Amino acid sequence: MGKLIDNSGDDFLYAMIASRIEKQIKQNLLKSGDKLPSVRALSQEQGISISTAYKAYVELENMGMIEARPKSGYYVKFSPARFTKVPEINPPLNKIEQTSVEQMIAMVYQNMPEESVLRLSRASPPLSLLPLARLSKSMAEAIRKSPSGNLNYENLQGNIDLRRQVAKNAFSWGGLITENDVVTTQGCMEALIFCLRALTKPGDTVAIESPTYYGIFNVMLSLDLKVLEIPVNPDKGIDIEYLEQAMNKVDIKACLFITNFSNPVGSCMPDERKKQLVDLLTDRKIPLIEDDIYGEIYFGKSRPRTCKSFDTEGWVMLCSSVSKSLAPGYRVGWCIPGRFKDQIINIKMMHTISSATPTQAAIAHFFETGRYDLHMRKLRKALYTQCLRYTQAIATHFPENTKISRPQGGYALWVELDKRINAFELYEAAIKQNISIAPGQIFSTDARFTNFIRISFGIPYDEVVEQSLRTLGELIKKLIVS
């Protein structure tokens, strides 16, 4: 390690040093079992205080990258070579006849509320990572600030302060919009439904990802829409070339894609691919509904851009909410519908008249005070650490041929197991041990991902999680030999 010369404060220095060591471990320059310099040696080598060197090692230890051995020092623990392979893009079709996709989804949902169950199937933040006190303060301040105490019906298009904050925050993903471009909704799912209703009629075909979030199937079913599944590459996002070929054969009325940290694969489309997708759809005059609910949950240095940021003609309808980042129960979402704004407002008027006044005002206040940015920095750091710890545990306890996705944001790990595994059978065995996972079959319309599972790393890593992942590994090994 070369000497790091920097005039920044200790907090910045220890994070920089930890980041450099992390990079060396991920590049396999430092291998599992390698002994690291002592705290004193690192301090002298880098020209930093002993406390700063110690903080850097503690940070790496919390991330599961290194471990402290009594009377011996610090050693590399993380082993990237153990799971260099990512899940396949197009696994072979293998339908499960005994249980339909709808039945599987219903069973997974049914067990989610059980407090005794460790919900590794839920891709959302736990209460322990949410700023309850600060949110409550924003709610109280927003009510006190309002002449009506927020008892009135809200503006049809949505709370003006919230819409301004959404427009202001759009700068981070490359957007240049105003509050007049935003329509608020009751969560992101309602925004998606409004967009689909504005663009389609029963019997129309919508292109979606494969695999994709199972809740989207229920929406398509409720609107009597057909779906065309487009394969997802773990590194590049949706297969644009496949989509283009499909357009020549199928009359696609709209596309619905999660371009940033897709669920369950975790892929993030590179900017050039996003622009390519927008150009293709604009040329064909096919609207894109962009679900950006995970866009703020990034692990890199900056927020990824959206397809909407490349949209010059209004064909992209961006949908998002604070359900995955701040307040799931507040049901505060929004849509930036481009050329389809009037249709969305009319549908909202017929569907809900207006969104809830108190929660919109509270979220707007939370944004205005800078509390959101502070909270998100903490949440991203926590989730990134948890992602590494879960990945390390899966690599340790699952069979050798397991393949694990490498998400750069979001909440989910997409895990490919031995081809002899039936993921739904694994789910049934795990739930008996009070462990809930999401079987791969529920992420496609034909139950094709039979040997895949999605594991959420939203729950802070502890001994219970460690033991549960060890138990899952044992269950998988038993199913292979049975």
C-alpha positions as CSV (number, residue, x, y, z in Angstrom):
1,M,0.0,0.0,0.0
2,G,1.4,3.4,-1.0
3,K,1.3,6.2,1.5
4,L,-1.9,8.2,1.5
5,I,-1.3,11.9,1.9
6,D,-4.5,13.9,2.5
7,N,-5.3,17.0,4.6
8,S,-8.9,15.9,5.2
9,G,-10.3,15.0,8.7
10,D,-9.8,11.7,10.3
11,D,-13.4,10.5,9.4
12,F,-12.7,11.0,5.7
13,L,-9.2,9.5,6.0
14,Y,-10.3,6.2,7.6
15,A,-13.1,5.8,5.0
16,M,-10.6,6.3,2.2
17,I,-8.1,3.8,3.6
18,A,-10.8,1.2,4.2
19,S,-12.0,1.7,0.6
20,R,-8.5,1.1,-0.8
21,I,-8.0,-2.1,1.2
22,E,-11.5,-3.2,0.2
23,K,-10.7,-2.7,-3.4
24,Q,-7.5,-4.7,-3.1
25,I,-9.4,-7.6,-1.5
26,K,-12.1,-7.5,-4.2
27,Q,-9.3,-7.6,-6.9
28,N,-7.8,-10.6,-5.1
29,L,-4.5,-8.7,-4.5
30,L,-5.1,-9.5,-0.9
31,K,-6.4,-13.1,-0.6
32,S,-8.4,-14.9,2.1
33,G,-6.1,-15.7,5.0
34,D,-3.5,-12.9,4.2
35,K,-2.3,-11.1,7.3
36,L,-2.7,-7.3,7.3
37,P,-0.3,-4.8,8.8
38,S,-0.8,-4.2,12.5
39,V,-2.7,-1.1,13.5
40,R,0.6,0.6,14.5
41,A,2.3,-0.5,11.2
42,L,-0.7,0.8,9.1
43,S,-0.5,4.1,11.1
44,Q,3.2,4.5,10.4
45,E,2.9,3.4,6.7
46,Q,0.1,5.8,5.9
47,G,1.1,8.7,8.1
48,I,-2.1,8.6,10.1
49,S,-3.0,8.4,13.7
50,I,-3.4,5.0,15.4
51,S,-7.1,5.8,16.1
52,T,-7.7,6.4,12.3
53,A,-6.0,3.2,11.4
54,Y,-8.1,1.3,14.0
55,K,-11.3,2.9,12.6
56,A,-10.4,1.7,9.1
57,Y,-10.0,-1.9,10.3
58,V,-13.2,-1.8,12.3
59,E,-15.0,-0.5,9.2
60,L,-13.7,-3.4,7.1
61,E,-14.5,-5.9,10.0
62,N,-18.1,-4.7,10.1
63,M,-18.3,-5.2,6.4
64,G,-17.2,-8.8,6.8
65,M,-14.0,-8.1,4.7
66,I,-11.5,-8.9,7.5
67,E,-11.4,-10.5,10.9
68,A,-9.5,-9.9,14.1
69,R,-7.8,-12.9,15.6
70,P,-6.9,-12.7,19.3
71,K,-3.2,-12.0,19.9
72,S,-2.5,-12.3,16.2
73,G,-3.9,-9.3,14.3
74,Y,-6.1,-8.7,11.4
75,Y,-6.6,-11.2,8.5
76,V,-8.5,-11.1,5.2
77,K,-11.8,-12.9,5.5
78,F,-13.8,-11.9,2.3
79,S,-13.2,-14.3,-0.6
80,P,-14.4,-12.9,-4.0
81,A,-12.9,-15.8,-5.9
82,R,-15.4,-18.1,-4.1
83,F,-18.4,-16.6,-6.1
84,T,-17.0,-15.0,-9.3
85,K,-19.8,-16.6,-11.4
86,V,-23.1,-14.8,-11.6
87,P,-26.4,-16.5,-12.3
88,E,-27.2,-17.5,-15.9
89,I,-29.3,-15.1,-18.1
90,N,-31.6,-17.7,-19.6
91,P,-31.9,-20.9,-17.6
92,P,-33.8,-23.8,-19.3
93,L,-37.5,-23.9,-19.0
94,N,-38.7,-26.4,-16.4
95,K,-42.4,-25.8,-15.4
96,I,-43.7,-26.8,-12.0
97,E,-47.1,-28.3,-12.6
98,Q,-48.3,-28.9,-9.1
99,T,-48.5,-25.3,-7.9
100,S,-49.3,-22.3,-10.0
101,V,-47.3,-19.0,-9.9
102,E,-50.3,-17.3,-8.4
103,Q,-50.5,-19.9,-5.6
104,M,-46.8,-19.6,-4.8
105,I,-47.0,-15.8,-4.6
106,A,-50.0,-16.1,-2.3
107,M,-48.2,-18.5,0.0
108,V,-45.1,-16.3,0.2
109,Y,-47.2,-13.2,1.0
110,Q,-49.2,-15.2,3.6
111,N,-46.1,-15.9,5.7
112,M,-44.6,-12.4,5.4
113,P,-46.5,-10.9,8.4
114,E,-45.6,-13.7,10.8
115,E,-43.3,-12.1,13.5
116,S,-41.7,-15.5,14.3
117,V,-40.5,-15.8,10.7
118,L,-37.2,-14.4,9.5
119,R,-38.3,-12.6,6.4
120,L,-35.4,-13.0,4.0
121,S,-38.1,-12.8,1.3
122,R,-39.0,-9.1,1.9
123,A,-37.0,-6.6,-0.2
124,S,-37.6,-3.5,2.0
125,P,-36.0,-1.7,4.9
126,P,-36.5,-2.9,8.5
127,L,-37.8,-0.5,11.1
128,S,-34.4,-0.4,12.8
129,L,-32.9,1.4,9.8
130,L,-35.6,4.0,9.5
131,P,-35.6,7.4,11.2
132,L,-38.8,7.1,13.2
133,A,-38.2,10.0,15.6
134,R,-37.2,12.4,12.8
135,L,-40.1,11.3,10.6
136,S,-42.5,11.9,13.6
137,K,-41.0,15.3,14.1
138,S,-41.5,16.2,10.4
139,M,-45.1,15.0,10.6
140,A,-45.8,17.2,13.7
141,E,-44.1,20.2,12.2
142,A,-45.9,19.8,8.9
143,I,-49.3,19.6,10.7
144,R,-48.4,22.7,12.8
145,K,-47.3,24.6,9.7
146,S,-50.6,23.9,7.9
147,P,-53.5,26.4,8.5
148,S,-55.9,23.4,8.3
149,G,-53.8,21.0,10.2
150,N,-53.6,18.9,7.0
151,L,-57.2,17.9,7.3
152,N,-58.1,19.3,3.9
153,Y,-58.2,17.4,0.6
154,E,-54.9,17.8,-1.2
155,N,-54.4,19.3,-4.6
156,L,-55.4,16.8,-7.3
157,Q,-51.9,16.7,-8.8
158,G,-50.4,16.4,-5.3
159,N,-48.8,18.4,-2.5
160,I,-47.0,21.3,-4.1
161,D,-44.1,21.2,-1.6
162,L,-43.6,17.5,-2.2
163,R,-43.7,18.0,-6.0
164,R,-41.0,20.7,-5.7
165,Q,-38.8,18.5,-3.6
166,V,-39.2,15.6,-6.1
167,A,-38.3,18.0,-8.9
168,K,-35.3,19.3,-7.0
169,N,-34.1,15.8,-6.2
170,A,-34.3,14.9,-9.9
171,F,-31.1,16.7,-10.4
172,S,-29.2,13.8,-8.8
173,W,-30.4,11.4,-11.6
174,G,-29.9,13.9,-14.5
175,G,-33.5,15.2,-14.6
176,L,-34.4,18.8,-15.4
177,I,-38.1,19.1,-14.4
178,T,-40.4,21.3,-12.4
179,E,-43.1,20.7,-9.9
180,N,-45.7,20.9,-12.7
181,D,-44.2,17.7,-14.3
182,V,-44.9,15.6,-11.1
183,V,-48.1,13.8,-10.1
184,T,-48.2,12.2,-6.6
185,T,-49.6,8.8,-5.9
186,Q,-50.3,6.3,-3.1
187,G,-46.9,4.5,-3.5
188,C,-45.0,3.4,-6.5
189,M,-47.4,0.5,-7.4
190,E,-50.3,2.9,-7.8
191,A,-48.1,5.0,-10.1
192,L,-47.4,2.0,-12.2
193,I,-51.0,1.1,-12.4
194,F,-52.0,4.6,-13.4
195,C,-49.4,4.5,-16.2
196,L,-50.6,1.1,-17.5
197,R,-54.2,2.2,-17.5
198,A,-53.3,5.4,-19.4
199,L,-51.4,3.4,-22.1
200,T,-53.3,0.1,-22.5
201,K,-56.6,-1.6,-22.8
202,P,-57.5,-5.3,-21.9
203,G,-55.7,-7.7,-24.2
204,D,-52.8,-5.4,-25.0
205,T,-49.2,-6.7,-24.7
206,V,-46.6,-5.1,-22.3
207,A,-42.9,-6.0,-22.3
208,I,-41.5,-6.7,-18.8
209,E,-38.2,-8.1,-17.5
210,S,-37.6,-11.7,-16.9
211,P,-37.1,-12.4,-14.0
212,T,-39.0,-9.5,-12.5
213,Y,-40.9,-8.5,-9.3
214,Y,-43.8,-10.8,-8.8
215,G,-46.2,-8.0,-7.8
216,I,-46.1,-6.8,-11.4
217,F,-47.8,-10.1,-12.5
218,N,-50.7,-9.4,-10.2
219,V,-51.1,-5.9,-11.8
220,M,-51.0,-7.3,-15.3
221,L,-53.6,-9.9,-14.4
222,S,-55.9,-7.4,-12.8
223,L,-55.7,-5.2,-16.0
224,D,-56.2,-8.2,-18.3
225,L,-52.9,-7.5,-20.1
226,K,-50.6,-9.9,-21.9
227,V,-46.9,-9.9,-21.0
228,L,-43.8,-10.4,-23.2
229,E,-40.8,-11.3,-21.0
230,I,-37.4,-9.8,-21.9
231,P,-34.3,-11.5,-20.5
232,V,-32.2,-9.6,-18.0
233,N,-28.4,-9.5,-18.1
234,P,-26.9,-9.2,-14.5
235,D,-24.4,-6.6,-15.8
236,K,-26.3,-4.8,-18.6
237,G,-29.9,-4.9,-17.6
238,I,-32.6,-5.9,-20.1
239,D,-31.5,-7.5,-23.4
240,I,-32.2,-4.5,-25.8
241,E,-31.4,-6.6,-28.9
242,Y,-33.9,-9.3,-27.9
243,L,-36.5,-6.5,-27.3
244,E,-35.9,-5.0,-30.7
245,Q,-36.3,-8.4,-32.4
246,A,-39.5,-9.0,-30.5
247,M,-40.9,-5.6,-31.6
248,N,-40.8,-6.8,-35.2
249,K,-43.1,-9.8,-34.3
250,V,-45.3,-8.5,-31.5
251,D,-47.4,-5.4,-31.2
252,I,-46.1,-4.0,-27.9
253,K,-48.1,-1.2,-26.4
254,A,-45.7,-0.3,-23.6
255,C,-42.6,-1.4,-21.7
256,L,-42.2,-1.6,-17.9
257,F,-38.7,-2.0,-16.7
258,I,-36.7,-1.5,-13.5
259,T,-33.6,0.0,-14.9
260,N,-31.7,0.7,-11.7
261,F,-31.1,-2.3,-9.4
262,S,-33.8,-4.5,-10.9
263,N,-35.7,-6.9,-8.6
264,P,-34.6,-9.7,-8.2
265,V,-31.4,-9.7,-10.3
266,G,-30.0,-6.4,-9.0
267,S,-28.8,-5.3,-12.5
268,C,-28.2,-1.6,-13.2
269,M,-28.2,-0.6,-16.9
270,P,-25.2,1.4,-18.0
271,D,-25.9,4.9,-19.1
272,E,-25.2,4.2,-22.8
273,R,-27.6,1.3,-22.7
274,K,-30.3,3.5,-21.1
275,K,-29.9,6.0,-23.9
276,Q,-30.0,3.3,-26.5
277,L,-33.2,1.9,-25.0
278,V,-34.8,5.4,-24.9
279,D,-33.8,6.1,-28.5
280,L,-35.2,2.8,-29.7
281,L,-38.6,3.2,-28.0
282,T,-38.9,6.9,-29.0
283,D,-38.2,5.9,-32.6
284,R,-41.0,3.3,-32.4
285,K,-43.2,5.6,-30.3
286,I,-43.6,3.0,-27.6
287,P,-43.9,4.4,-24.0
288,L,-41.5,3.2,-21.3
289,I,-42.8,3.0,-17.7
290,E,-39.6,3.2,-15.7
291,D,-39.9,1.9,-12.2
292,D,-37.1,3.7,-10.3
293,I,-38.1,2.7,-6.8
294,Y,-34.6,1.4,-6.0
295,G,-32.6,4.3,-7.7
296,E,-31.7,5.9,-4.4
297,I,-30.4,2.7,-2.9
298,Y,-27.0,2.8,-4.6
299,F,-23.7,1.6,-3.2
300,G,-21.4,3.6,-5.5
301,K,-20.2,7.2,-5.2
302,S,-23.1,8.7,-7.2
303,R,-26.7,7.9,-8.0
304,P,-27.2,6.2,-11.4
305,R,-29.0,8.1,-14.1
306,T,-32.5,7.2,-15.3
307,C,-33.9,6.5,-18.7
308,K,-36.0,9.6,-18.0
309,S,-32.9,11.7,-18.0
310,F,-32.4,10.8,-21.7
311,D,-36.0,11.4,-22.6
312,T,-36.5,14.5,-24.9
313,E,-40.0,13.8,-26.3
314,G,-41.9,12.7,-23.2
315,W,-42.2,8.9,-23.9
316,V,-40.7,7.9,-20.6
317,M,-42.9,7.8,-17.5
318,L,-40.8,7.6,-14.4
319,C,-42.4,6.1,-11.2
320,S,-40.9,6.1,-7.7
321,S,-41.7,6.4,-4.0
322,V,-40.2,6.5,-0.5
323,S,-41.4,3.0,0.3
324,K,-38.0,1.4,-0.1
325,S,-35.9,4.2,1.3
326,L,-37.8,6.0,4.1
327,A,-41.4,5.2,5.0
328,P,-43.1,2.1,3.5
329,G,-46.3,2.7,5.5
330,Y,-46.7,6.4,4.4
331,R,-47.6,5.2,0.9
332,V,-46.1,8.3,-0.7
333,G,-45.1,7.9,-4.4
334,W,-45.1,9.9,-7.6
335,C,-45.0,9.8,-11.3
336,I,-43.3,12.0,-13.9
337,P,-45.5,11.0,-16.9
338,G,-44.1,13.3,-19.6
339,R,-46.6,13.7,-22.5
340,F,-49.2,11.5,-20.7
341,K,-49.6,13.8,-17.7
342,D,-53.2,14.8,-18.5
343,Q,-54.3,11.2,-18.8
344,I,-52.6,10.3,-15.4
345,I,-54.3,13.2,-13.6
346,N,-57.7,12.2,-15.0
347,I,-57.2,8.6,-13.9
348,K,-56.1,9.7,-10.5
349,M,-59.2,11.9,-10.2
350,M,-61.4,8.9,-11.0
351,H,-59.5,6.5,-8.9
352,T,-58.5,8.3,-5.6
353,I,-59.4,12.0,-6.1
354,S,-56.3,13.0,-4.1
355,S,-53.5,11.5,-2.2
356,A,-53.3,11.6,1.6
357,T,-52.5,15.1,2.8
358,P,-50.5,14.6,6.1
359,T,-48.1,12.0,4.8
360,Q,-47.3,14.0,1.7
361,A,-46.7,17.1,3.7
362,A,-44.5,15.2,6.2
363,I,-42.3,13.7,3.5
364,A,-42.0,17.2,1.8
365,H,-40.8,18.6,5.2
366,F,-38.4,15.7,5.7
367,F,-36.8,16.5,2.3
368,E,-36.8,20.3,2.9
369,T,-34.8,20.0,6.1
370,G,-32.1,17.9,4.7
371,R,-33.0,15.0,6.9
372,Y,-33.6,12.7,3.8
373,D,-30.0,13.1,2.5
374,L,-28.6,12.4,5.9
375,H,-30.8,9.3,6.4
376,M,-29.9,8.0,2.9
377,R,-26.2,8.2,3.5
378,K,-26.6,6.1,6.6
379,L,-29.0,3.6,5.0
380,R,-26.8,3.1,1.9
381,K,-23.8,2.4,4.1
382,A,-25.7,-0.1,6.2
383,L,-27.2,-1.9,3.2
384,Y,-23.8,-2.2,1.4
385,T,-22.2,-3.7,4.5
386,Q,-25.2,-6.1,4.9
387,C,-24.9,-7.1,1.2
388,L,-21.3,-8.1,1.7
389,R,-22.0,-10.0,5.0
390,Y,-24.9,-11.9,3.4
391,T,-22.8,-12.7,0.3
392,Q,-19.9,-14.0,2.5
393,A,-22.2,-16.2,4.5
394,I,-23.9,-17.7,1.5
395,A,-20.5,-18.4,-0.1
396,T,-19.5,-20.1,3.2
397,H,-22.6,-22.1,3.9
398,F,-24.1,-23.0,0.5
399,P,-22.7,-25.7,-1.8
400,E,-19.6,-24.9,-4.0
401,N,-21.5,-24.6,-7.3
402,T,-23.8,-21.8,-6.0
403,K,-23.8,-18.6,-8.1
404,I,-24.5,-15.2,-6.5
405,S,-25.4,-11.9,-8.1
406,R,-23.3,-8.9,-7.4
407,P,-25.7,-6.0,-7.0
408,Q,-24.5,-2.4,-6.7
409,G,-27.6,-1.3,-5.0
410,G,-31.1,-2.3,-3.9
411,Y,-32.0,-5.1,-1.4
412,A,-31.7,-8.4,-3.1
413,L,-29.3,-11.2,-4.0
414,W,-30.3,-13.5,-6.8
415,V,-28.9,-16.9,-6.1
416,E,-28.6,-19.8,-8.6
417,L,-28.5,-23.2,-6.9
418,D,-27.7,-26.7,-8.2
419,K,-30.0,-27.7,-11.0
420,R,-31.4,-30.5,-9.0
421,I,-33.0,-28.1,-6.5
422,N,-36.6,-27.2,-6.7
423,A,-36.7,-23.7,-5.1
424,F,-40.4,-24.0,-4.0
425,E,-39.6,-27.2,-2.2
426,L,-36.7,-25.4,-0.5
427,Y,-39.1,-22.6,0.4
428,E,-41.5,-25.1,2.0
429,A,-38.7,-26.8,4.0
430,A,-37.3,-23.4,5.1
431,I,-40.6,-22.0,6.3
432,K,-40.9,-25.0,8.7
433,Q,-37.7,-23.6,10.2
434,N,-39.3,-20.1,10.4
435,I,-37.2,-18.8,7.5
436,S,-39.0,-17.2,4.5
437,I,-37.2,-16.9,1.2
438,A,-38.6,-16.0,-2.3
439,P,-38.5,-19.0,-4.6
440,G,-37.4,-18.2,-8.2
441,Q,-40.6,-19.6,-9.7
442,I,-42.6,-16.6,-8.6
443,F,-40.4,-14.2,-10.7
444,S,-41.7,-15.4,-14.1
445,T,-45.1,-16.2,-15.5
446,D,-44.2,-19.8,-16.3
447,A,-42.3,-20.7,-13.1
448,R,-39.1,-21.3,-15.1
449,F,-36.5,-20.2,-12.5
450,T,-36.9,-23.5,-10.6
451,N,-33.4,-23.6,-9.1
452,F,-33.1,-19.9,-8.2
453,I,-34.0,-18.0,-4.9
454,R,-34.0,-14.4,-4.0
455,I,-32.6,-13.5,-0.6
456,S,-33.1,-9.9,0.8
457,F,-30.2,-8.5,2.8
458,G,-32.4,-5.7,4.3
459,I,-32.4,-7.2,7.8
460,P,-29.2,-6.2,9.8
461,Y,-26.8,-9.1,9.9
462,D,-26.6,-10.8,13.3
463,E,-26.3,-14.3,14.7
464,V,-29.9,-15.1,13.9
465,V,-29.3,-14.3,10.2
466,E,-26.0,-16.2,10.3
467,Q,-27.7,-19.3,11.7
468,S,-30.6,-19.0,9.3
469,L,-28.3,-18.9,6.2
470,R,-26.3,-21.9,7.6
471,T,-29.6,-23.7,8.0
472,L,-30.6,-22.9,4.4
473,G,-27.3,-24.3,3.2
474,E,-27.9,-27.5,5.1
475,L,-31.4,-27.8,3.6
476,I,-30.0,-27.3,0.1
477,K,-27.4,-30.0,0.6
478,K,-30.1,-32.4,1.9
479,L,-32.4,-31.7,-1.1
480,I,-29.5,-32.4,-3.6
481,V,-28.9,-35.9,-2.2
482,S,-32.5,-36.8,-1.6
